[in-house]
Amino acid sequence: MTIKEIQNDIIDEFSMFDDWMQRYEYMIELGKTLPLIADQYKTEDNTIKGCQSKVWVHAEMKDDKVEFTADSDAIITKGIIAILIRTFSNQHPKDIIEADTDFIDDIGLKEHLSPTRANGLVSMIKQLKLYAIAYQTQMN
């Protein structure tokens, strides 16, 4: 699936819920499905700066695609990173770099997060794109 197709699926899933309590519950459920980062990668180097809670992300190249794993010590944050990992994992670096993240606004996520969580969300997206840029550079 392309990034855009995955984003559209996520928008469709979130539109099924009437209120934000249901959406938060769904995000918590998504967090439980997150491909977890191995303990050896839960290091300061893999911590996303700018997040109020701890978020670790690890990236590897497999068959010319970036594969992400992650974890967080907060359930909502874990749900947020799960959405991003689902969107960007197993995609080509170039596609990750070029992808827009308007779907975040389409599901209403940014407006329902506290300012510190919204900053953390921006930091997470930036970090995933930085990994993609690093791998794209290695490929050229």
A tleap script that builds the chain and sets N, CA, C and O, in Angstrom:
source leaprc.protein.ff14SB
mol = sequence {
  NMET THR ILE LYS GLU ILE GLN ASN ASP ILE
  ILE ASP GLU PHE SER MET PHE ASP ASP TRP
  MET GLN ARG TYR GLU TYR MET ILE GLU LEU
  GLY LYS THR LEU PRO LEU ILE ALA ASP GLN
  TYR LYS THR GLU ASP ASN THR ILE LYS GLY
  CYS GLN SER LYS VAL TRP VAL HIE ALA GLU
  MET LYS ASP ASP LYS VAL GLU PHE THR ALA
  ASP SER ASP ALA ILE ILE THR LYS GLY ILE
  ILE ALA ILE LEU ILE ARG THR PHE SER ASN
  GLN HIE PRO LYS ASP ILE ILE GLU ALA ASP
  THR ASP PHE ILE ASP ASP ILE GLY LEU LYS
  GLU HIE LEU SER PRO THR ARG ALA ASN GLY
  LEU VAL SER MET ILE LYS GLN LEU LYS LEU
  TYR ALA ILE ALA TYR GLN THR GLN MET CASN
}
set mol.1.N position { 0.834 -1.197 0.000 }
set mol.1.CA position { 0.000 0.000 0.000 }
set mol.1.C position { 0.874 1.254 0.000 }
set mol.1.O position { 1.958 1.271 0.583 }
set mol.2.N position { 0.398 2.270 -0.644 }
set mol.2.CA position { 1.130 3.535 -0.633 }
set mol.2.C position { 0.842 4.270 0.676 }
set mol.2.O position { -0.106 3.947 1.391 }
set mol.3.N position { 1.670 5.254 0.971 }
set mol.3.CA position { 1.460 6.070 2.171 }
set mol.3.C position { 0.086 6.729 2.118 }
set mol.3.O position { -0.636 6.750 3.114 }
set mol.4.N position { -0.271 7.262 0.965 }
set mol.4.CA position { -1.568 7.948 0.809 }
set mol.4.C position { -2.725 6.984 1.083 }
set mol.4.O position { -3.698 7.358 1.737 }
set mol.5.N position { -2.629 5.753 0.590 }
set mol.5.CA position { -3.692 4.760 0.820 }
set mol.5.C position { -3.820 4.433 2.308 }
set mol.5.O position { -4.926 4.308 2.834 }
set mol.6.N position { -2.684 4.297 2.971 }
set mol.6.CA position { -2.698 4.016 4.414 }
set mol.6.C position { -3.331 5.195 5.160 }
set mol.6.O position { -4.163 5.008 6.049 }
set mol.7.N position { -2.922 6.416 4.782 }
set mol.7.CA position { -3.491 7.605 5.419 }
set mol.7.C position { -5.002 7.668 5.222 }
set mol.7.O position { -5.733 8.011 6.151 }
set mol.8.N position { -5.473 7.342 4.029 }
set mol.8.CA position { -6.917 7.346 3.763 }
set mol.8.C position { -7.637 6.301 4.608 }
set mol.8.O position { -8.744 6.545 5.088 }
set mol.9.N position { -7.011 5.135 4.793 }
set mol.9.CA position { -7.591 4.104 5.663 }
set mol.9.C position { -7.723 4.623 7.093 }
set mol.9.O position { -8.747 4.415 7.744 }
set mol.10.N position { -6.687 5.296 7.572 }
set mol.10.CA position { -6.700 5.828 8.939 }
set mol.10.C position { -7.802 6.883 9.082 }
set mol.10.O position { -8.517 6.906 10.084 }
set mol.11.N position { -7.935 7.754 8.079 }
set mol.11.CA position { -9.000 8.769 8.093 }
set mol.11.C position { -10.370 8.083 8.160 }
set mol.11.O position { -11.237 8.494 8.930 }
set mol.12.N position { -10.557 7.034 7.346 }
set mol.12.CA position { -11.826 6.292 7.347 }
set mol.12.C position { -12.097 5.666 8.712 }
set mol.12.O position { -13.221 5.720 9.211 }
set mol.13.N position { -11.063 5.072 9.316 }
set mol.13.CA position { -11.224 4.428 10.621 }
set mol.13.C position { -11.642 5.456 11.677 }
set mol.13.O position { -12.559 5.209 12.460 }
set mol.14.N position { -10.971 6.601 11.693 }
set mol.14.CA position { -11.291 7.614 12.702 }
set mol.14.C position { -12.658 8.243 12.473 }
set mol.14.O position { -13.299 8.686 13.426 }
set mol.15.N position { -13.111 8.288 11.233 }
set mol.15.CA position { -14.420 8.900 10.948 }
set mol.15.C position { -15.568 8.027 11.453 }
set mol.15.O position { -16.705 8.494 11.528 }
set mol.16.N position { -15.291 6.769 11.801 }
set mol.16.CA position { -16.337 5.885 12.316 }
set mol.16.C position { -16.751 6.251 13.738 }
set mol.16.O position { -17.817 5.847 14.201 }
set mol.17.N position { -15.898 7.023 14.435 }
set mol.17.CA position { -16.176 7.346 15.827 }
set mol.17.C position { -16.843 8.705 15.940 }
set mol.17.O position { -16.480 9.655 15.247 }
set mol.18.N position { -17.828 8.777 16.831 }
set mol.18.CA position { -18.615 9.999 16.982 }
set mol.18.C position { -17.922 11.061 17.824 }
set mol.18.O position { -18.040 12.255 17.547 }
set mol.19.N position { -17.204 10.628 18.846 }
set mol.19.CA position { -16.601 11.625 19.725 }
set mol.19.C position { -15.134 11.301 20.002 }
set mol.19.O position { -14.632 10.232 19.656 }
set mol.20.N position { -14.473 12.256 20.633 }
set mol.20.CA position { -13.045 12.105 20.846 }
set mol.20.C position { -12.676 11.091 21.906 }
set mol.20.O position { -11.563 10.565 21.883 }
set mol.21.N position { -13.570 10.800 22.832 }
set mol.21.CA position { -13.267 9.744 23.812 }
set mol.21.C position { -13.107 8.410 23.088 }
set mol.21.O position { -12.205 7.631 23.397 }
set mol.22.N position { -13.991 8.155 22.121 }
set mol.22.CA position { -13.894 6.910 21.342 }
set mol.22.C position { -12.611 6.897 20.513 }
set mol.22.O position { -11.966 5.857 20.376 }
set mol.23.N position { -12.245 8.045 19.965 }
set mol.23.CA position { -11.021 8.120 19.165 }
set mol.23.C position { -9.779 7.896 20.032 }
set mol.23.O position { -8.836 7.224 19.613 }
set mol.24.N position { -9.784 8.462 21.239 }
set mol.24.CA position { -8.659 8.222 22.159 }
set mol.24.C position { -8.557 6.735 22.499 }
set mol.24.O position { -7.465 6.167 22.524 }
set mol.25.N position { -9.704 6.114 22.760 }
set mol.25.CA position { -9.705 4.673 23.058 }
set mol.25.C position { -9.146 3.882 21.879 }
set mol.25.O position { -8.396 2.923 22.060 }
set mol.26.N position { -9.519 4.294 20.674 }
set mol.26.CA position { -9.020 3.623 19.473 }
set mol.26.C position { -7.503 3.812 19.352 }
set mol.26.O position { -6.778 2.882 19.000 }
set mol.27.N position { -7.037 5.028 19.649 }
set mol.27.CA position { -5.583 5.275 19.594 }
set mol.27.C position { -4.844 4.399 20.599 }
set mol.27.O position { -3.760 3.894 20.308 }
set mol.28.N position { -5.427 4.221 21.774 }
set mol.28.CA position { -4.811 3.357 22.785 }
set mol.28.C position { -4.738 1.926 22.257 }
set mol.28.O position { -3.730 1.242 22.428 }
set mol.29.N position { -5.819 1.481 21.613 }
set mol.29.CA position { -5.821 0.139 21.005 }
set mol.29.C position { -4.738 0.028 19.919 }
set mol.29.O position { -4.039 -0.982 19.840 }
set mol.30.N position { -4.604 1.065 19.086 }
set mol.30.CA position { -3.567 1.054 18.054 }
set mol.30.C position { -2.182 0.954 18.688 }
set mol.30.O position { -1.298 0.276 18.164 }
set mol.31.N position { -2.005 1.628 19.810 }
set mol.31.CA position { -0.721 1.571 20.516 }
set mol.31.C position { -0.355 0.150 20.927 }
set mol.31.O position { 0.822 -0.209 20.970 }
set mol.32.N position { -1.363 -0.648 21.226 }
set mol.32.CA position { -1.117 -2.039 21.629 }
set mol.32.C position { -0.671 -2.909 20.456 }
set mol.32.O position { -0.123 -3.992 20.661 }
set mol.33.N position { -0.905 -2.436 19.216 }
set mol.33.CA position { -0.510 -3.214 18.037 }
set mol.33.C position { 0.836 -2.758 17.475 }
set mol.33.O position { 1.302 -3.282 16.464 }
set mol.34.N position { 1.451 -1.786 18.132 }
set mol.34.CA position { 2.709 -1.206 17.663 }
set mol.34.C position { 3.818 -2.256 17.591 }
set mol.34.O position { 4.010 -3.013 18.542 }
set mol.35.N position { 4.561 -2.312 16.460 }
set mol.35.CA position { 5.738 -3.199 16.413 }
set mol.35.C position { 6.771 -2.655 17.404 }
set mol.35.O position { 7.375 -1.607 17.174 }
set mol.36.N position { 6.961 -3.372 18.490 }
set mol.36.CA position { 7.777 -2.846 19.585 }
set mol.36.C position { 9.267 -2.865 19.280 }
set mol.36.O position { 9.794 -3.786 18.655 }
set mol.37.N position { 9.911 -1.830 19.737 }
set mol.37.CA position { 11.348 -1.673 19.593 }
set mol.37.C position { 12.032 -2.671 20.538 }
set mol.37.O position { 11.568 -2.885 21.658 }
set mol.38.N position { 13.120 -3.273 20.090 }
set mol.38.CA position { 13.878 -4.184 20.951 }
set mol.38.C position { 14.515 -3.370 22.083 }
set mol.38.O position { 14.908 -2.220 21.889 }
set mol.39.N position { 14.612 -3.984 23.264 }
set mol.39.CA position { 15.154 -3.281 24.433 }
set mol.39.C position { 16.524 -2.668 24.156 }
set mol.39.O position { 16.847 -1.603 24.683 }
set mol.40.N position { 17.327 -3.337 23.334 }
set mol.40.CA position { 18.680 -2.826 23.042 }
set mol.40.C position { 18.651 -1.467 22.339 }
set mol.40.O position { 19.646 -0.743 22.349 }
set mol.41.N position { 17.503 -1.117 21.723 }
set mol.41.CA position { 17.389 0.164 21.019 }
set mol.41.C position { 16.710 1.245 21.857 }
set mol.41.O position { 16.541 2.376 21.403 }
set mol.42.N position { 16.320 0.889 23.084 }
set mol.42.CA position { 15.729 1.887 23.981 }
set mol.42.C position { 16.852 2.693 24.629 }
set mol.42.O position { 17.113 2.599 25.828 }
set mol.43.N position { 17.499 3.483 23.787 }
set mol.43.CA position { 18.650 4.265 24.237 }
set mol.43.C position { 18.358 5.750 24.074 }
set mol.43.O position { 17.383 6.137 23.430 }
set mol.44.N position { 19.197 6.560 24.654 }
set mol.44.CA position { 19.058 8.013 24.535 }
set mol.44.C position { 19.112 8.448 23.066 }
set mol.44.O position { 18.395 9.360 22.656 }
set mol.45.N position { 19.976 7.782 22.273 }
set mol.45.CA position { 20.105 8.115 20.851 }
set mol.45.C position { 18.799 7.918 20.085 }
set mol.45.O position { 18.535 8.626 19.113 }
set mol.46.N position { 17.985 6.962 20.519 }
set mol.46.CA position { 16.730 6.656 19.827 }
set mol.46.C position { 15.516 7.343 20.453 }
set mol.46.O position { 14.381 7.103 20.042 }
set mol.47.N position { 15.758 8.192 21.442 }
set mol.47.CA position { 14.671 8.931 22.079 }
set mol.47.C position { 14.332 10.144 21.226 }
set mol.47.O position { 15.223 10.846 20.747 }
set mol.48.N position { 13.050 10.381 21.041 }
set mol.48.CA position { 12.618 11.549 20.268 }
set mol.48.C position { 12.634 12.766 21.175 }
set mol.48.O position { 11.959 12.804 22.204 }
set mol.49.N position { 13.402 13.744 20.781 }
set mol.49.CA position { 13.508 14.988 21.545 }
set mol.49.C position { 12.254 15.820 21.284 }
set mol.49.O position { 11.733 15.836 20.169 }
set mol.50.N position { 11.781 16.501 22.303 }
set mol.50.CA position { 10.607 17.359 22.141 }
set mol.50.C position { 9.311 16.693 22.569 }
set mol.50.O position { 8.239 17.290 22.473 }
set mol.51.N position { 9.407 15.459 23.042 }
set mol.51.CA position { 8.217 14.772 23.544 }
set mol.51.C position { 8.215 14.851 25.065 }
set mol.51.O position { 9.256 14.707 25.707 }
set mol.52.N position { 7.048 15.080 25.626 }
set mol.52.CA position { 6.915 15.154 27.074 }
set mol.52.C position { 7.154 13.763 27.683 }
set mol.52.O position { 7.821 13.638 28.711 }
set mol.53.N position { 6.611 12.731 27.047 }
set mol.53.CA position { 6.837 11.371 27.522 }
set mol.53.C position { 7.995 10.764 26.736 }
set mol.53.O position { 8.455 11.331 25.744 }
set mol.54.N position { 8.448 9.625 27.185 }
set mol.54.CA position { 9.545 8.940 26.488 }
set mol.54.C position { 9.001 8.241 25.248 }
set mol.54.O position { 8.016 7.506 25.315 }
set mol.55.N position { 9.655 8.481 24.116 }
set mol.55.CA position { 9.320 7.794 22.868 }
set mol.55.C position { 10.636 7.364 22.226 }
set mol.55.O position { 11.528 8.178 21.985 }
set mol.56.N position { 10.732 6.074 21.960 }
set mol.56.CA position { 11.922 5.544 21.291 }
set mol.56.C position { 11.520 5.083 19.899 }
set mol.56.O position { 10.472 4.462 19.721 }
set mol.57.N position { 12.353 5.387 18.916 }
set mol.57.CA position { 12.112 4.928 17.546 }
set mol.57.C position { 13.418 4.370 16.996 }
set mol.57.O position { 14.487 4.958 17.163 }
set mol.58.N position { 13.307 3.237 16.346 }
set mol.58.CA position { 14.457 2.619 15.681 }
set mol.58.C position { 14.072 2.379 14.227 }
set mol.58.O position { 12.941 1.997 13.927 }
set mol.59.N position { 15.021 2.607 13.335 }
set mol.59.CA position { 14.772 2.400 11.901 }
set mol.59.C position { 15.865 1.530 11.308 }
set mol.59.O position { 17.032 1.638 11.683 }
set mol.60.N position { 15.476 0.667 10.379 }
set mol.60.CA position { 16.435 -0.151 9.616 }
set mol.60.C position { 15.962 -0.217 8.173 }
set mol.60.O position { 14.771 -0.114 7.876 }
set mol.61.N position { 16.937 -0.392 7.285 }
set mol.61.CA position { 16.598 -0.605 5.875 }
set mol.61.C position { 16.458 -2.102 5.632 }
set mol.61.O position { 17.328 -2.891 6.003 }
set mol.62.N position { 15.355 -2.477 5.007 }
set mol.62.CA position { 15.147 -3.869 4.593 }
set mol.62.C position { 14.551 -3.826 3.199 }
set mol.62.O position { 13.469 -3.274 2.997 }
set mol.63.N position { 15.249 -4.405 2.245 }
set mol.63.CA position { 14.779 -4.443 0.852 }
set mol.63.C position { 14.424 -3.046 0.329 }
set mol.63.O position { 13.355 -2.845 -0.247 }
set mol.64.N position { 15.319 -2.097 0.532 }
set mol.64.CA position { 15.150 -0.712 0.062 }
set mol.64.C position { 13.975 0.023 0.694 }
set mol.64.O position { 13.534 1.051 0.180 }
set mol.65.N position { 13.470 -0.496 1.798 }
set mol.65.CA position { 12.378 0.182 2.505 }
set mol.65.C position { 12.791 0.379 3.962 }
set mol.65.O position { 13.550 -0.411 4.524 }
set mol.66.N position { 12.275 1.446 4.555 }
set mol.66.CA position { 12.581 1.729 5.957 }
set mol.66.C position { 11.552 1.018 6.829 }
set mol.66.O position { 10.344 1.147 6.632 }
set mol.67.N position { 12.066 0.266 7.795 }
set mol.67.CA position { 11.186 -0.424 8.730 }
set mol.67.C position { 11.385 0.212 10.103 }
set mol.67.O position { 12.503 0.266 10.617 }
set mol.68.N position { 10.301 0.686 10.683 }
set mol.68.CA position { 10.357 1.348 11.981 }
set mol.68.C position { 9.790 0.459 13.082 }
set mol.68.O position { 8.836 -0.288 12.865 }
set mol.69.N position { 10.391 0.551 14.261 }
set mol.69.CA position { 9.813 -0.003 15.482 }
set mol.69.C position { 9.859 1.120 16.508 }
set mol.69.O position { 10.680 2.030 16.398 }
set mol.70.N position { 8.985 1.059 17.501 }
set mol.70.CA position { 8.924 2.148 18.470 }
set mol.70.C position { 8.274 1.675 19.765 }
set mol.70.O position { 7.734 0.572 19.852 }
set mol.71.N position { 8.345 2.542 20.760 }
set mol.71.CA position { 7.643 2.322 22.020 }
set mol.71.C position { 7.542 3.658 22.739 }
set mol.71.O position { 8.268 4.602 22.430 }
set mol.72.N position { 6.643 3.720 23.691 }
set mol.72.CA position { 6.498 4.908 24.529 }
set mol.72.C position { 6.045 4.473 25.906 }
set mol.72.O position { 5.447 3.411 26.077 }
set mol.73.N position { 6.343 5.322 26.892 }
set mol.73.CA position { 5.908 5.011 28.254 }
set mol.73.C position { 4.530 5.591 28.564 }
set mol.73.O position { 4.041 5.458 29.686 }
set mol.74.N position { 3.893 6.243 27.565 }
set mol.74.CA position { 2.565 6.824 27.759 }
set mol.74.C position { 1.598 6.238 26.734 }
set mol.74.O position { 1.942 6.127 25.557 }
set mol.75.N position { 0.398 5.864 27.162 }
set mol.75.CA position { -0.502 5.128 26.263 }
set mol.75.C position { -1.006 5.955 25.084 }
set mol.75.O position { -1.114 5.432 23.975 }
set mol.76.N position { -1.315 7.223 25.297 }
set mol.76.CA position { -1.785 8.055 24.174 }
set mol.76.C position { -0.635 8.274 23.181 }
set mol.76.O position { -0.814 8.168 21.968 }
set mol.77.N position { 0.532 8.576 23.720 }
set mol.77.CA position { 1.709 8.796 22.863 }
set mol.77.C position { 2.041 7.536 22.081 }
set mol.77.O position { 2.440 7.610 20.918 }
set mol.78.N position { 1.881 6.396 22.705 }
set mol.78.CA position { 2.120 5.125 22.032 }
set mol.78.C position { 1.147 4.959 20.861 }
set mol.78.O position { 1.517 4.433 19.811 }
set mol.79.N position { -0.092 5.409 21.045 }
set mol.79.CA position { -1.076 5.368 19.967 }
set mol.79.C position { -0.707 6.303 18.826 }
set mol.79.O position { -0.877 5.965 17.655 }
set mol.80.N position { -0.196 7.492 19.179 }
set mol.80.CA position { 0.203 8.463 18.152 }
set mol.80.C position { 1.352 7.909 17.315 }
set mol.80.O position { 1.305 7.948 16.086 }
set mol.81.N position { 2.385 7.391 17.984 }
set mol.81.CA position { 3.536 6.870 17.229 }
set mol.81.C position { 3.110 5.636 16.431 }
set mol.81.O position { 3.655 5.380 15.358 }
set mol.82.N position { 2.139 4.868 16.942 }
set mol.82.CA position { 1.644 3.693 16.201 }
set mol.82.C position { 1.018 4.121 14.872 }
set mol.82.O position { 1.209 3.459 13.852 }
set mol.83.N position { 0.268 5.232 14.884 }
set mol.83.CA position { -0.334 5.746 13.653 }
set mol.83.C position { 0.757 6.140 12.659 }
set mol.83.O position { 0.660 5.840 11.469 }
set mol.84.N position { 1.787 6.811 13.150 }
set mol.84.CA position { 2.873 7.253 12.271 }
set mol.84.C position { 3.682 6.081 11.734 }
set mol.84.O position { 4.058 6.067 10.562 }
set mol.85.N position { 3.950 5.099 12.587 }
set mol.85.CA position { 4.713 3.919 12.159 }
set mol.85.C position { 3.914 3.147 11.109 }
set mol.85.O position { 4.465 2.694 10.106 }
set mol.86.N position { 2.621 3.006 11.351 }
set mol.86.CA position { 1.769 2.307 10.373 }
set mol.86.C position { 1.820 3.016 9.018 }
set mol.86.O position { 1.817 2.374 7.968 }
set mol.87.N position { 1.867 4.340 9.060 }
set mol.87.CA position { 1.876 5.132 7.834 }
set mol.87.C position { 3.199 5.024 7.089 }
set mol.87.O position { 3.215 4.865 5.869 }
set mol.88.N position { 4.306 5.110 7.815 }
set mol.88.CA position { 5.613 5.268 7.165 }
set mol.88.C position { 6.485 4.010 7.134 }
set mol.88.O position { 7.434 3.953 6.353 }
set mol.89.N position { 6.193 3.012 7.953 }
set mol.89.CA position { 7.043 1.827 7.973 }
set mol.89.C position { 6.857 1.009 6.693 }
set mol.89.O position { 5.766 0.960 6.125 }
set mol.90.N position { 7.924 0.380 6.259 }
set mol.90.CA position { 7.933 -0.448 5.044 }
set mol.90.C position { 7.632 0.366 3.785 }
set mol.90.O position { 6.970 -0.110 2.862 }
set mol.91.N position { 8.129 1.595 3.770 }
set mol.91.CA position { 8.006 2.466 2.608 }
set mol.91.C position { 9.406 2.870 2.149 }
set mol.91.O position { 10.359 2.809 2.926 }
set mol.92.N position { 9.526 3.273 0.914 }
set mol.92.CA position { 10.804 3.745 0.388 }
set mol.92.C position { 11.143 5.094 1.012 }
set mol.92.O position { 10.249 5.916 1.212 }
set mol.93.N position { 12.411 5.340 1.323 }
set mol.93.CA position { 12.806 6.608 1.943 }
set mol.93.C position { 12.275 7.832 1.191 }
set mol.93.O position { 11.779 8.774 1.809 }
set mol.94.N position { 12.378 7.818 -0.128 }
set mol.94.CA position { 11.929 8.953 -0.946 }
set mol.94.C position { 10.440 9.231 -0.715 }
set mol.94.O position { 10.031 10.389 -0.624 }
set mol.95.N position { 9.631 8.172 -0.619 }
set mol.95.CA position { 8.189 8.339 -0.409 }
set mol.95.C position { 7.896 8.925 0.976 }
set mol.95.O position { 6.978 9.730 1.136 }
set mol.96.N position { 8.678 8.516 1.967 }
set mol.96.CA position { 8.503 9.047 3.327 }
set mol.96.C position { 8.841 10.535 3.341 }
set mol.96.O position { 8.111 11.346 3.911 }
set mol.97.N position { 9.949 10.877 2.709 }
set mol.97.CA position { 10.405 12.271 2.674 }
set mol.97.C position { 9.360 13.157 2.000 }
set mol.97.O position { 9.081 14.262 2.465 }
set mol.98.N position { 8.790 12.671 0.911 }
set mol.98.CA position { 7.858 13.477 0.111 }
set mol.98.C position { 6.422 13.464 0.637 }
set mol.98.O position { 5.599 14.271 0.204 }
set mol.99.N position { 6.116 12.559 1.559 }
set mol.99.CA position { 4.733 12.415 2.033 }
set mol.99.C position { 4.285 13.634 2.837 }
set mol.99.O position { 5.037 14.193 3.636 }
set mol.100.N position { 3.038 14.023 2.597 }
set mol.100.CA position { 2.490 15.073 3.460 }
set mol.100.C position { 1.828 14.403 4.668 }
set mol.100.O position { 1.553 13.203 4.660 }
set mol.101.N position { 1.586 15.187 5.675 }
set mol.101.CA position { 0.970 14.634 6.886 }
set mol.101.C position { -0.351 15.337 7.184 }
set mol.101.O position { -0.741 15.483 8.343 }
set mol.102.N position { -1.031 15.768 6.130 }
set mol.102.CA position { -2.323 16.434 6.284 }
set mol.102.C position { -3.366 15.522 6.933 }
set mol.102.O position { -4.324 16.003 7.537 }
set mol.103.N position { -3.182 14.222 6.808 }
set mol.103.CA position { -4.154 13.292 7.383 }
set mol.103.C position { -4.270 13.478 8.898 }
set mol.103.O position { -5.309 13.172 9.484 }
set mol.104.N position { -3.210 13.978 9.528 }
set mol.104.CA position { -3.235 14.252 10.974 }
set mol.104.C position { -4.328 15.293 11.271 }
set mol.104.O position { -5.086 15.160 12.231 }
set mol.105.N position { -4.388 16.325 10.428 }
set mol.105.CA position { -5.442 17.338 10.581 }
set mol.105.C position { -6.804 16.765 10.205 }
set mol.105.O position { -7.814 17.086 10.830 }
set mol.106.N position { -6.826 15.905 9.167 }
set mol.106.CA position { -8.090 15.332 8.702 }
set mol.106.C position { -8.771 14.479 9.769 }
set mol.106.O position { -9.999 14.430 9.833 }
set mol.107.N position { -7.979 13.807 10.607 }
set mol.107.CA position { -8.593 13.007 11.676 }
set mol.107.C position { -8.811 13.852 12.936 }
set mol.107.O position { -9.371 13.372 13.922 }
set mol.108.N position { -8.362 15.118 12.897 }
set mol.108.CA position { -8.592 16.023 14.017 }
set mol.108.C position { -7.640 15.834 15.170 }
set mol.108.O position { -7.871 16.343 16.267 }
set mol.109.N position { -6.574 15.107 14.930 }
set mol.109.CA position { -5.660 14.766 16.018 }
set mol.109.C position { -4.979 15.990 16.625 }
set mol.109.O position { -4.980 16.166 17.843 }
set mol.110.N position { -4.406 16.825 15.783 }
set mol.110.CA position { -3.636 17.961 16.290 }
set mol.110.C position { -4.467 18.865 17.196 }
set mol.110.O position { -3.993 19.312 18.240 }
set mol.111.N position { -5.694 19.129 16.795 }
set mol.111.CA position { -6.523 20.053 17.582 }
set mol.111.C position { -7.002 19.443 18.898 }
set mol.111.O position { -7.461 20.174 19.776 }
set mol.112.N position { -6.907 18.124 19.054 }
set mol.112.CA position { -7.349 17.479 20.288 }
set mol.112.C position { -6.193 17.061 21.186 }
set mol.112.O position { -6.393 16.356 22.175 }
set mol.113.N position { -5.002 17.491 20.847 }
set mol.113.CA position { -3.843 17.185 21.692 }
set mol.113.C position { -3.470 18.415 22.504 }
set mol.113.O position { -3.690 19.548 22.076 }
set mol.114.N position { -2.909 18.181 23.664 }
set mol.114.CA position { -2.375 19.292 24.445 }
set mol.114.C position { -1.214 19.896 23.648 }
set mol.114.O position { -0.643 19.221 22.791 }
set mol.115.N position { -0.857 21.156 23.920 }
set mol.115.CA position { 0.260 21.770 23.180 }
set mol.115.C position { 1.554 20.954 23.256 }
set mol.115.O position { 2.290 20.868 22.273 }
set mol.116.N position { 1.834 20.358 24.416 }
set mol.116.CA position { 3.077 19.577 24.527 }
set mol.116.C position { 2.999 18.304 23.702 }
set mol.116.O position { 3.993 17.907 23.093 }
set mol.117.N position { 1.831 17.649 23.668 }
set mol.117.CA position { 1.680 16.446 22.825 }
set mol.117.C position { 1.734 16.809 21.349 }
set mol.117.O position { 2.300 16.068 20.546 }
set mol.118.N position { 1.142 17.957 20.986 }
set mol.118.CA position { 1.179 18.404 19.584 }
set mol.118.C position { 2.622 18.671 19.158 }
set mol.118.O position { 3.008 18.342 18.037 }
set mol.119.N position { 3.419 19.265 20.046 }
set mol.119.CA position { 4.845 19.463 19.758 }
set mol.119.C position { 5.552 18.128 19.606 }
set mol.119.O position { 6.399 17.960 18.729 }
set mol.120.N position { 5.201 17.182 20.462 }
set mol.120.CA position { 5.781 15.844 20.377 }
set mol.120.C position { 5.451 15.164 19.062 }
set mol.120.O position { 6.294 14.489 18.472 }
set mol.121.N position { 4.218 15.345 18.608 }
set mol.121.CA position { 3.782 14.788 17.321 }
set mol.121.C position { 4.645 15.326 16.181 }
set mol.121.O position { 5.099 14.570 15.322 }
set mol.122.N position { 4.866 16.638 16.186 }
set mol.122.CA position { 5.714 17.262 15.161 }
set mol.122.C position { 7.130 16.690 15.242 }
set mol.122.O position { 7.750 16.411 14.216 }
set mol.123.N position { 7.635 16.520 16.453 }
set mol.123.CA position { 8.985 15.947 16.634 }
set mol.123.C position { 9.063 14.519 16.112 }
set mol.123.O position { 10.062 14.132 15.506 }
set mol.124.N position { 8.013 13.733 16.342 }
set mol.124.CA position { 7.987 12.345 15.859 }
set mol.124.C position { 8.042 12.307 14.332 }
set mol.124.O position { 8.822 11.553 13.749 }
set mol.125.N position { 7.209 13.124 13.694 }
set mol.125.CA position { 7.183 13.161 12.225 }
set mol.125.C position { 8.554 13.572 11.703 }
set mol.125.O position { 9.079 12.971 10.765 }
set mol.126.N position { 9.126 14.600 12.318 }
set mol.126.CA position { 10.431 15.102 11.887 }
set mol.126.C position { 11.492 13.998 12.003 }
set mol.126.O position { 12.314 13.827 11.103 }
set mol.127.N position { 11.467 13.258 13.105 }
set mol.127.CA position { 12.466 12.204 13.313 }
set mol.127.C position { 12.319 11.083 12.283 }
set mol.127.O position { 13.318 10.597 11.754 }
set mol.128.N position { 11.091 10.673 11.995 }
set mol.128.CA position { 10.876 9.612 11.004 }
set mol.128.C position { 11.378 10.068 9.635 }
set mol.128.O position { 11.985 9.288 8.901 }
set mol.129.N position { 11.126 11.317 9.298 }
set mol.129.CA position { 11.596 11.856 8.011 }
set mol.129.C position { 13.123 11.978 8.000 }
set mol.129.O position { 13.748 11.772 6.959 }
set mol.130.N position { 13.720 12.307 9.128 }
set mol.130.CA position { 15.191 12.385 9.200 }
set mol.130.C position { 15.827 11.014 8.960 }
set mol.130.O position { 16.840 10.909 8.269 }
set mol.131.N position { 15.234 9.971 9.530 }
set mol.131.CA position { 15.721 8.608 9.248 }
set mol.131.C position { 15.646 8.331 7.746 }
set mol.131.O position { 16.588 7.799 7.157 }
set mol.132.N position { 14.527 8.695 7.136 }
set mol.132.CA position { 14.343 8.463 5.698 }
set mol.132.C position { 15.383 9.222 4.886 }
set mol.132.O position { 15.937 8.691 3.923 }
set mol.133.N position { 15.645 10.463 5.276 }
set mol.133.CA position { 16.660 11.272 4.579 }
set mol.133.C position { 18.033 10.619 4.682 }
set mol.133.O position { 18.778 10.563 3.704 }
set mol.134.N position { 18.361 10.126 5.872 }
set mol.134.CA position { 19.660 9.462 6.070 }
set mol.134.C position { 19.781 8.232 5.184 }
set mol.134.O position { 20.821 8.021 4.560 }
set mol.135.N position { 18.737 7.422 5.121 }
set mol.135.CA position { 18.782 6.221 4.278 }
set mol.135.C position { 18.777 6.566 2.797 }
set mol.135.O position { 19.448 5.904 2.006 }
set mol.136.N position { 18.029 7.595 2.412 }
set mol.136.CA position { 18.012 8.033 1.007 }
set mol.136.C position { 19.408 8.486 0.592 }
set mol.136.O position { 19.856 8.179 -0.512 }
set mol.137.N position { 20.091 9.205 1.459 }
set mol.137.CA position { 21.449 9.681 1.188 }
set mol.137.C position { 22.397 8.504 0.994 }
set mol.137.O position { 23.247 8.532 0.105 }
set mol.138.N position { 22.255 7.467 1.822 }
set mol.138.CA position { 23.108 6.281 1.701 }
set mol.138.C position { 22.874 5.562 0.383 }
set mol.138.O position { 23.795 4.962 -0.170 }
set mol.139.N position { 21.649 5.620 -0.122 }
set mol.139.CA position { 21.310 4.896 -1.349 }
set mol.139.C position { 21.859 5.597 -2.590 }
set mol.139.O position { 22.096 4.949 -3.609 }
set mol.140.N position { 22.062 6.905 -2.516 }
set mol.140.CA position { 22.537 7.666 -3.690 }
set mol.140.C position { 24.029 7.537 -3.890 }
set mol.140.O position { 24.578 8.114 -4.828 }
savepdb mol mol.pdb
quit
